[in-house]
Amino acid sequence: MIEIAKISLLVYAALVAGGGIMGFVKAQSKASLIAGVVSAVVLVVCYVVALGDAKLGLMAGAGASLLLIGVFAMRFAKTKKFMPSGLMIALSVIEAALIAMALTSGTPAGT
């Protein structure tokens, strides 16, 4: 389960970066591009940390996911549109839940 959670950090990072790029392409939003790329870089760093210390890297990834849930929830509350904020909330919740399951699965933290 730990390995799946680690890999999911990379998938989630790609989705977050892709969302930022789409925001730039569709709305010329430099803020979306910058936020998406920076968030993706943070998630990749969490993955790299998880390669050495699974517990630390995954906990950092969970923290980043929770922060992104907050950001997207504020945007969703403002726009009331599912796309893209609602979708990103759902993906962020799934990622945070996956990491939580991995951290509580009883597998040794170093694997």
N, C-alpha and C positions, 0 to 999 in steps of 0.2 A: 504494500500500500504506500510505503514511503517513496518508492521509485515512481509510482504513478503520480503522486503529488508533486514530486520534483519536475517531472516532464510536463505536468499540467501548468506549472509556472511559465514554461516557455511558450506553450500554446496560448495561455492567457496574455502573455506579453505581446505575442504576435497579433492577437485580436485587439488589444488596446491600441497598439501602434497603428493597426489598420483602421481603427475607428478615428484616430486623430488625422490620418491621411485622408480618409473619406470626408471628414469635416472640412478639411482644407480644400479638397477638390470641389465639393458641392457648394460650400458657402464662402470660400476664400478666407476661412477662419484660421489665421496664424496662431491664435490662442489654442485652438483644438489641436493643431499640428504639434505645437511645442509641448502641450500637456500630455498628449498621447505618446510622443516619443520619450519624454522624460519619464513618464510612468512606466513605459515598457523597459527602459534602461534600468530603472529601479527593480523591476521584477526579474530581469535577467541577472542583476547583481545578487538578488535573493537566491536565484537558482545556483549561481556560482558558489555562494556561501554554503548552500545546502549540499554541494558536492563534498565539502570538507566537514561540515557539521550540520547534519540533516535537521536536527531540532532547531538550531538557531536560524538557519536559512528559511525553513518553513514557517517559523514563528514570524520572521520579518515579512515573508510573503503574505501571511494571513493579515498582518498589520496593514500592509499596503492595500490588500483587497478590501479591508474594512474602511480604510480612508477613502478608497474609490467609491465604495457604496455610499458613503456620506456625500461625496461630491456629486455623484449621479442622482442621488435622492433630492438634493437641492435643485438641480437642474430640472428634474422631473416635476417637482412641486411647482416650479416656475412656468414650465411649458405645458404640462399635462399631456405630453405626447410620448407614446411608447418608444418611438424611434428618435434618437438613438439611446436616450437616457434609460428608459425602462428596460431595454434589452441589456444594456451594460450593467444595470443593477442585478438583473437575473444572472448574468455571467459571473459577476463579482460574488454574489451569494453562493453560487455553485462552487466557485474556486475556494472561498473561505470554508465552506462545509467540507470539501474534499480534503483540504489541509487539516482541518480539525479531526476528521476521521483518521487520517494518517498519523497524526500526533497522539491520538488516543488508542491506536490499534494494538499497543503492547509490543511493537517491534522495537528493538534497541535503537537508540537515537543516532548512533554512528553509521547506520546502514543507509 
